[in-house]
Amino acid sequence: MTKTDPALKLEIRKDPKGEKLLLLLSGIFSAKTSGDVWQESMTLLQTAKPRELVLDVSGLTYCDMAGIGLIRDLKASQESARAAFQVLGLRPDLQTLFDFVNRRSAQEVSSKPPARVGFFESFGKSVVQLRDDFFGQITFVGEVVSQMFNAILHPGTVRWKDVWVFIEKGGANAMPLIMMAGFLIGVIMAFQSALPLKQMGSDVFVANVVAFAVLRELGPLITAIILAGRTGSAIAAEIGTMKINEEVNALTTMGLEPVRFLVISRMLGIVFLAPLLTVVSDFFGMLGGAIVFQSFGYSSATYLNQITSTVDLGDVLGGIFKAIPFAIAIGGIGCLRGLQTKTGASAVGESTTSSVVTGMVMIIILDGVISAIYYALGI
C-alpha cells in the first residue's frame, strides 16, 4: 500500500499477524508536502495499533522540522501505547536534531510547576537584591569619581565630540519643553498665590512669591524632573541596548573601560547642560508670572521692583547650584541602570523605568538635603 505526493512517497507494509508495521518514506519531506502523509500515518497508527512500528527514512532526499515533528509524534504515540518504535536510515545531522527535540520535550513534560514563594522568602530576596544594588552603586560611584578625576587631569582623553552631541540632543532638543514647563509654572504659581493674597489686600506680593519659589526651588526642580524623564531614560535605553547587543562586552574585550568610554562623556554633558536649562526655566517662569501680574493691573516696573526687593544674586545662584547635584544623580543613575541591563525583550524597558523612578526619588532626596543645608547656612 502506497501513498504518493509529487515530492513525497509513503509506502506501508504490514506483516500477516498485524503486530509489526513498516513505513517507508522517500522523496522530499517538507512543511509543504507533509500534510497528507502526516495525517495518513497517524490515522493508520491509531487504527492498526501495531506492537512494533519501524520507520524507514533512508529514501528521503530532504527533511525539515516537519519530518522531525512526524517522527516525534509517531514515537510519542507508540510510547503512550507501550509499544516499540524504531527509526532506520536517519542521517547524522537529522539524528542530532531529533535527539535535541526529544530532550526538550522530556524537559517540558518532567518540569514541575514553580513552587509558591512565601512572604519571608520574597522578603529575603528583596533584601539581598537591595544589598547587591547598594554595593553595585558604591562600586559604580567609585569608578565614576576615579575616571572623572582622570578626565579633569587629562582632558585629551575625553571624547568631547560625544559630549557636544549629547548636549545638543539633551539640551537643544529639550529647550521647548523646558520653556513651556517654566512658563506654565510661573503662571500657575501667580494664580495660586493671588487667591489668598487678594483676601489680605496684598496681591502686589504675588511677584515676590513667584520670584522666590521659581528661582530657589521650582526652576531647578522642574528642570531636573524633565531631564530625569527625558534625558536619564534616553541614557539608560541607549546603554541598555548596547549591553544587550554585546557592545559593552566588546569594549571590555578591546581593552576599553565602559565607564570612561560611555559614562564620562554623558556625565560631563548633563552637568554642563542642567544649569543652563535651569536659567532658561527661571527666565520663562518669571515671564509667566509677569504676564499674570500685569493682568491684575500692575505695571512691569512694579513687578521688577517687587522681585529685586525679595531675591538677590545668592537666591539665583543657589537655585542654579541645585541643578548640578541633580544632574550628577540623573546622569549617574541613567548610566548605572543601562550598564545593569539584563537579557530579554523587556530588559531595556525595565532599565529605563528604573532609571526614571530612581532618578526622581534621588532628586527629591537631594532637594530636601540641600534645602536643609541652605537653611542651616542662612542662604
C-alpha positions in Angstrom: 0.0 0.0 0.0 1.5 3.3 -1.1 0.5 6.9 -0.9 2.3 9.3 -3.3 2.8 13.0 -3.3 4.6 14.9 -6.2 7.6 15.2 -3.9 7.0 12.6 -1.2 6.1 8.9 -1.2 4.9 6.8 1.7 4.9 3.0 1.4 3.1 0.9 4.1 4.0 -2.7 4.8 2.2 -4.9 7.3 3.1 -8.4 8.5 0.4 -11.1 8.3 -0.2 -11.0 12.0 -0.5 -7.3 12.2 1.9 -6.9 15.0 4.6 -5.1 13.1 4.1 -2.1 10.8 6.8 -0.8 8.4 6.5 2.8 7.0 9.0 3.7 4.2 9.4 7.4 3.3 11.2 8.7 0.2 11.5 12.0 -1.6 11.2 15.5 -0.2 9.7 15.8 3.3 8.9 19.5 3.9 6.2 21.5 5.5 4.5 21.9 2.1 4.5 18.1 1.3 3.9 16.6 4.7 0.2 17.3 5.3 -1.4 14.2 3.7 1.4 11.8 4.7 1.3 13.0 8.3 -2.5 12.5 8.5 -2.3 9.1 6.8 0.5 7.9 9.1 -1.2 9.0 12.4 -4.6 7.6 11.3 -3.0 4.3 10.3 -1.2 4.1 13.6 -4.4 4.7 15.6 -6.4 2.0 13.7 -3.7 -0.6 13.3 -2.2 -0.3 16.8 0.9 -2.3 16.0 3.1 -3.7 18.7 6.1 -2.5 16.8 6.5 0.4 14.4 9.5 0.7 12.1 10.0 4.0 10.2 12.5 3.8 7.3 13.6 7.3 6.2 16.7 6.3 4.2 14.9 7.2 1.0 14.4 10.9 2.0 16.4 13.4 -0.1 15.4 16.3 2.1 13.8 16.7 5.5 13.0 19.7 7.6 11.4 20.2 11.0 8.1 18.8 9.7 9.7 15.4 9.3 11.3 15.6 12.7 7.9 16.5 14.1 6.2 13.5 12.5 8.9 11.2 13.8 8.5 12.7 17.3 4.7 12.2 17.1 5.0 8.6 16.0 7.4 7.9 18.8 5.2 9.6 21.4 2.1 7.7 20.1 3.9 4.3 20.4 5.3 5.2 23.9 1.9 6.1 25.1 0.6 2.7 23.8 3.6 1.0 25.4 4.7 -0.3 22.0 8.1 -0.4 20.3 9.3 2.2 17.9 12.4 2.2 15.6 13.8 4.7 13.1 16.1 3.5 10.2 18.2 5.4 7.9 18.2 8.8 9.7 21.1 10.9 8.7 23.5 12.1 11.5 22.5 15.7 11.3 18.8 14.9 11.5 19.5 12.4 14.3 21.2 15.2 16.3 18.1 17.5 15.7 15.8 14.6 16.6 17.7 14.0 19.9 17.5 17.7 20.7 13.8 17.8 20.2 13.4 14.7 22.4 15.4 16.3 25.2 13.4 19.5 25.1 10.1 17.6 25.1 11.3 15.4 28.0 12.2 18.6 30.0 8.8 20.2 29.3 7.0 17.1 30.4 9.1 16.5 33.5 9.2 20.1 34.6 7.2 20.8 37.7 5.2 24.0 38.2 7.1 26.6 40.1 6.6 26.5 43.8 4.8 29.3 45.5 7.2 31.8 47.1 6.4 32.6 50.7 6.5 36.0 52.3 9.8 35.6 54.2 11.5 34.1 51.1 10.3 37.0 49.0 11.3 39.5 51.7 14.8 37.9 51.9 15.3 38.0 48.1 14.3 41.7 48.2 16.8 42.4 50.9 19.6 40.5 49.1 18.7 42.4 45.9 18.8 45.7 47.7 22.2 44.9 49.2 23.6 43.9 45.8 22.2 47.0 44.3 23.7 49.2 47.1 27.2 47.7 46.7 26.9 47.9 42.9 26.1 51.6 43.2 29.1 52.2 45.5 31.4 50.4 43.1 30.0 52.5 40.2 30.4 55.8 42.1 34.0 54.9 42.8 34.7 54.1 39.2 33.0 57.3 38.0 34.9 59.5 40.5 38.2 58.0 39.5 37.5 58.4 35.8 36.2 62.0 36.4 39.4 63.0 38.1 41.4 61.4 35.3 39.3 63.4 32.8 40.0 66.6 34.7 43.7 65.9 34.8 43.9 64.7 31.2 41.2 66.5 29.2 42.5 65.0 26.0 41.2 61.5 27.0 37.6 62.7 26.9 35.6 62.1 23.8 34.5 65.8 23.5 32.6 65.1 20.3 30.3 62.8 22.2 29.9 65.4 24.9 28.7 68.1 22.4 26.4 65.6 20.6 24.9 64.7 23.9 24.5 68.4 24.8 22.7 69.0 21.5 20.3 66.1 21.9 19.6 66.6 25.6 19.8 70.4 25.6 18.7 72.0 22.3 16.0 69.4 21.7 14.7 69.7 25.3 14.6 73.5 25.2 11.0 73.9 24.0 9.7 71.6 26.8 11.8 73.5 29.4 10.4 76.8 28.1 6.8 75.6 28.2 7.1 74.0 31.6 8.9 77.0 33.2 6.3 79.4 31.7 3.3 77.4 32.9 4.9 77.0 36.4 5.2 80.8 36.6 1.6 81.2 35.5 0.3 78.6 37.9 2.2 80.0 40.9 1.0 83.5 40.2 -2.7 82.5 40.0 -2.5 80.2 43.1 -0.7 82.8 45.3 -3.1 85.6 44.1 -6.1 84.0 45.8 -5.0 84.2 49.4 -3.1 87.4 48.9 -6.1 89.2 47.5 -8.1 88.3 50.6 -5.5 90.3 52.6 -5.3 93.1 50.1 -1.7 92.2 49.3 -1.8 90.9 45.8 1.2 93.0 44.9 3.3 90.4 46.7 2.4 87.9 44.0 5.6 88.9 42.3 7.6 88.2 45.4 6.1 84.7 45.8 6.7 83.8 42.2 10.3 85.0 42.2 11.2 83.3 45.4 9.5 80.0 44.5 10.7 79.8 40.9 14.3 81.0 41.4 15.1 79.0 44.5 13.0 75.8 44.1 10.7 75.2 41.2 13.1 76.2 38.4 15.8 73.7 39.1 13.3 71.1 40.4 11.2 71.1 37.3 14.3 71.1 35.1 15.7 68.1 36.9 12.4 66.2 36.7 12.2 66.8 32.9 15.8 65.7 32.5 15.2 62.6 34.5 12.2 61.6 32.4 13.7 62.6 29.1 17.5 62.5 29.2 18.0 60.0 32.0 15.7 57.5 30.4 17.4 58.0 27.0 20.8 57.3 28.6 19.6 54.1 30.2 17.9 52.9 27.0 20.9 53.7 24.8 23.5 52.0 27.1 21.0 49.2 27.8 20.6 48.5 24.1 24.4 48.4 23.8 24.6 46.0 26.7 22.1 43.6 25.0 23.9 43.8 21.7 27.1 42.9 23.4 28.7 46.2 22.5 29.7 46.9 26.1 31.4 43.5 26.3 33.1 44.3 23.0 34.6 47.4 24.6 35.9 45.4 27.5 37.4 42.8 25.1 39.2 45.6 23.2 40.7 46.9 26.5 38.4 50.0 26.8 36.8 50.8 30.1 33.0 51.2 29.6 32.8 53.8 32.4 35.4 56.0 30.7 34.1 55.4 27.2 30.4 55.6 27.8 29.7 57.3 31.2 32.1 60.2 31.5 31.0 62.0 28.3 27.4 61.8 29.3 28.1 62.9 32.8 30.0 65.9 31.7 27.4 66.8 29.1 24.4 66.7 31.6 26.4 68.5 34.3 27.2 71.3 31.8 23.6 71.2 30.5 21.5 71.3 33.7 22.5 74.8 35.0 21.9 76.3 31.5 18.4 74.8 31.3 17.7 75.9 34.8 18.4 79.5 33.8 16.1 79.1 30.8 13.4 77.7 33.1 13.8 80.5 35.6 13.5 83.1 32.9 10.3 81.7 31.4 8.9 81.1 34.9 9.4 84.8 35.7 7.9 85.7 32.3 4.8 83.7 33.0 4.4 85.3 36.5 4.9 88.8 34.9 2.1 88.2 32.4 -0.3 87.2 35.2 0.9 90.0 37.4 0.1 92.6 34.7 -3.4 91.2 34.3 -4.0 92.3 37.9 -3.5 95.9 36.8 0.2 96.4 37.9 3.0 97.5 35.6 6.2 95.8 34.6 8.2 98.3 36.7 6.3 97.3 39.8 6.9 93.6 39.1 10.7 94.2 38.8 10.8 96.3 41.9 9.0 93.6 43.9 11.4 90.9 42.6 14.5 92.9 43.4 13.3 93.6 46.9 12.7 89.9 47.6 15.5 88.0 45.9 19.2 88.7 45.4 22.1 87.1 43.5 22.5 84.5 46.2 19.0 83.2 45.6 19.5 82.9 41.9 22.9 81.2 42.2 21.5 78.9 44.9 18.9 77.6 42.6 21.3 77.2 39.8 23.7 75.3 42.0 21.0 72.8 42.9 20.9 71.7 39.3 24.5 70.4 39.5 23.9 67.6 42.1 20.6 66.9 40.4 22.4 66.4 37.1 25.0 64.2 38.6 22.3 62.0 40.1 20.3 61.8 36.9 23.3 61.0 34.7 24.9 58.5 37.1 21.6 56.6 37.7 20.8 56.5 33.9 24.3 55.1 33.1 24.2 52.7 36.0 20.8 51.3 35.1 21.9 51.0 31.5 25.0 49.0 32.4 22.9 46.8 34.7 20.5 45.8 31.9 19.9 42.1 31.8 18.9 39.9 28.8 15.4 39.6 27.4 12.9 41.5 25.4 11.7 43.7 28.3 15.2 44.3 29.8 15.7 47.8 28.2 12.2 48.9 29.3 12.8 47.8 32.8 16.1 49.6 33.0 14.6 52.8 31.5 11.7 52.7 34.0 14.1 52.0 36.9 16.3 55.0 35.9 13.4 57.4 35.8 11.9 56.3 39.1 15.2 56.1 40.9 16.3 59.5 39.4 13.1 61.3 40.6 13.4 59.8 44.1 17.0 60.8 44.3 16.1 64.3 43.1 13.6 64.7 45.9 16.0 63.4 48.5 18.8 65.7 47.3 16.4 68.7 47.2 15.5 68.1 50.8 19.1 67.8 51.9 20.2 70.9 50.0 17.3 72.9 51.4 18.2 71.9 54.9 21.9 72.9 54.3 20.7 76.3 52.9 18.6 76.8 55.9 21.4 75.9 58.3 23.8 78.3 56.5 21.2 81.0 56.2 21.3 81.1 52.4 
